[in-house]
Amino acid sequence: QVQLAESGGGLVQAGDSLRLSCAVSGGTFSRYAMGWFRQAPGKEREFVAAISRSGGSTDSADSAKGRFTIFRDNTKKTVYLQMNNLKPEDSAVYYCAADLALSGRAPTISTVYDYWGQGTQVTVSS
């Protein structure tokens, strides 16, 4: 049973930084592409960033480019989302997801992912 556990969310002010972590257990972490998604109240879940199994390929949403960085530590079975210069519109529940990837892809589509965490709340005040 693969389990994902996010942490690192919280209440911050605009312009602050946060680092989210997602620890994976119960599977071979290096076989999974990993992604971060977010969902704000009344809105659909949206893609934030993704990273391939090896970490050699990443992708991110336009809203995240230049501010958010996804990276992974396969020895710690953890994927991270470093978020800088946070804005109030970044407020959402952030979810990590794992895709049992057959290639070096970094999926941007939520339906591709096989496993999901419970989410961590990020609130950015203006």
LUMDREN-368154 format. One record per residue (C-alpha): residue number from 0; residue in three letters; x, y, z. Coordinates in Angstrom, 3 decimals. Each point is the difference from the previous one (the first is absolute). Layout:
# residues N
 num residu        x        y        z
 NUM    ALA        X        Y        Z
...
***
This chain:
# residues 126
 num residu        x        y        z
   0    GLN    0.000    0.000    0.000
   1    VAL    1.557    3.248   -1.161
   2    GLN   -0.596    2.945    2.310
   3    LEU    0.829    3.652   -0.495
   4    ALA    0.214    2.476    2.854
   5    GLU    0.299    3.720   -0.625
   6    SER    1.325    2.487    2.518
   7    GLY    1.274    3.552    0.163
   8    GLY   -3.139    1.991   -0.657
   9    GLY   -1.060    2.936    2.105
  10    LEU   -1.047    3.631    0.186
  11    VAL    2.469    2.473   -1.459
  12    GLN    0.023    3.528   -1.318
  13    ALA    0.291    1.028   -3.622
  14    GLY    3.621   -0.111   -1.096
  15    ASP    0.951   -2.740    2.467
  16    SER    1.300   -3.458   -0.840
  17    LEU   -1.082   -3.499    0.931
  18    ARG    1.411   -3.425   -0.724
  19    LEU   -2.468   -2.840   -0.296
  20    SER    1.133   -3.579    0.450
  21    CYS   -1.613   -3.233   -1.069
  22    ALA    1.324   -3.218    1.497
  23    VAL   -0.830   -3.229   -1.784
  24    SER   -0.185   -3.399    1.654
  25    GLY   -0.964   -3.456   -1.106
  26    GLY    1.450    0.118   -3.476
  27    THR    3.175    0.394   -2.006
  28    PHE    0.251    3.765   -0.049
  29    SER    2.432    0.161   -2.904
  30    ARG   -2.588   -1.650   -2.252
  31    TYR   -2.467    2.851    0.426
  32    ALA   -0.291    3.273   -1.753
  33    MET   -1.283    2.512    2.536
  34    GLY   -2.276    2.975   -0.299
  35    TRP   -1.456    2.823    2.015
  36    PHE   -3.531    1.224   -0.530
  37    ARG   -2.121    2.518    1.862
  38    GLN   -3.650    0.709    0.519
  39    ALA   -1.495    3.234    1.254
  40    PRO   -3.566    0.206    1.335
  41    GLY   -2.536   -0.075   -2.810
  42    LYS    2.632   -0.757   -2.610
  43    GLU    1.185   -3.112   -1.774
  44    ARG    3.220   -1.699    0.916
  45    GLU    2.829    1.399   -2.095
  46    PHE    3.490   -1.077   -0.898
  47    VAL    2.895    1.758    1.689
  48    ALA    3.195   -1.923   -0.740
  49    ALA    1.284   -3.466   -0.838
  50    ILE    3.301   -1.848   -0.025
  51    SER    1.121   -3.179   -1.710
  52    ARG    1.196   -3.141    1.760
  53    SER    3.637    0.983   -0.136
  54    GLY   -0.583    3.698    0.531
  55    GLY    1.513    0.758   -3.383
  56    SER   -3.195    1.436   -1.429
  57    THR   -2.415    2.470    1.554
  58    ASP   -3.009    1.973   -1.093
  59    SER   -2.006    2.733    1.674
  60    ALA   -3.064    2.100   -0.529
  61    ASP    0.427    3.507   -1.336
  62    SER   -1.164    1.338    3.363
  63    ALA    2.859   -1.837    1.696
  64    LYS    2.825    0.719   -2.394
  65    GLY    2.689    2.169    1.501
  66    ARG   -1.392   -0.363    3.531
  67    PHE   -0.475   -3.711    0.740
  68    THR    2.562   -2.768   -0.310
  69    ILE   -0.667   -3.719    0.202
  70    PHE    2.790   -2.365    0.948
  71    ARG    0.369   -3.432    1.496
  72    ASP    2.326   -2.004    2.187
  73    ASN   -0.300   -3.650   -0.949
  74    THR    2.063   -1.064    3.003
  75    LYS   -2.543    1.609    2.311
  76    LYS   -3.000   -1.035   -2.125
  77    THR   -1.180    3.583    0.100
  78    VAL   -1.040    2.592   -2.548
  79    TYR    0.052    3.688    0.800
  80    LEU   -1.638    3.148   -1.272
  81    GLN    1.923    3.140    0.798
  82    MET   -2.338    2.966   -0.294
  83    ASN    1.414    3.511   -0.022
  84    ASN   -1.638    3.398   -0.289
  85    LEU   -3.363   -1.426    0.950
  86    LYS   -3.140    1.853   -1.024
  87    PRO   -3.518   -0.091    1.454
  88    GLU   -1.168   -1.825   -3.131
  89    ASP    2.332   -2.863    0.922
  90    SER   -2.251   -0.797    2.966
  91    ALA   -1.329   -3.530   -0.399
  92    VAL    0.279   -3.543    1.223
  93    TYR    3.114   -1.458   -1.575
  94    TYR    0.078   -3.678   -0.908
  95    CYS    2.864   -2.176   -1.068
  96    ALA   -0.542   -2.924   -2.323
  97    ALA    1.983   -2.974   -1.264
  98    ASP   -0.036   -1.466   -3.493
  99    LEU    1.439   -3.457   -0.592
 100    ALA    1.802    1.280   -3.049
 101    LEU    1.136   -2.185   -2.865
 102    SER    2.193    2.723   -1.398
 103    GLY    1.791    3.165    1.007
 104    ARG   -3.125    2.075   -0.111
 105    ALA   -1.116    2.714    2.393
 106    PRO   -3.784   -0.164   -0.369
 107    THR   -2.114    3.129    0.161
 108    ILE   -3.386   -1.734   -0.164
 109    SER   -1.538   -1.060    3.307
 110    THR   -1.720   -3.097   -1.377
 111    VAL    3.382   -1.539   -0.802
 112    TYR    0.950   -0.238    3.652
 113    ASP   -0.566   -3.178    1.945
 114    TYR    0.321    1.131    3.603
 115    TRP   -0.842    3.180    1.892
 116    GLY    0.716    1.504    3.373
 117    GLN   -2.540    1.602    2.308
 118    GLY    1.200    3.525   -0.670
 119    THR    1.474    2.851    1.981
 120    GLN   -1.543    3.441    0.315
 121    VAL    1.887    3.060   -1.179
 122    THR   -1.476    3.386    0.811
 123    VAL    1.636    3.203   -1.160
 124    SER   -1.228    3.248    1.502
 125    SER    0.350    3.323   -1.774
***
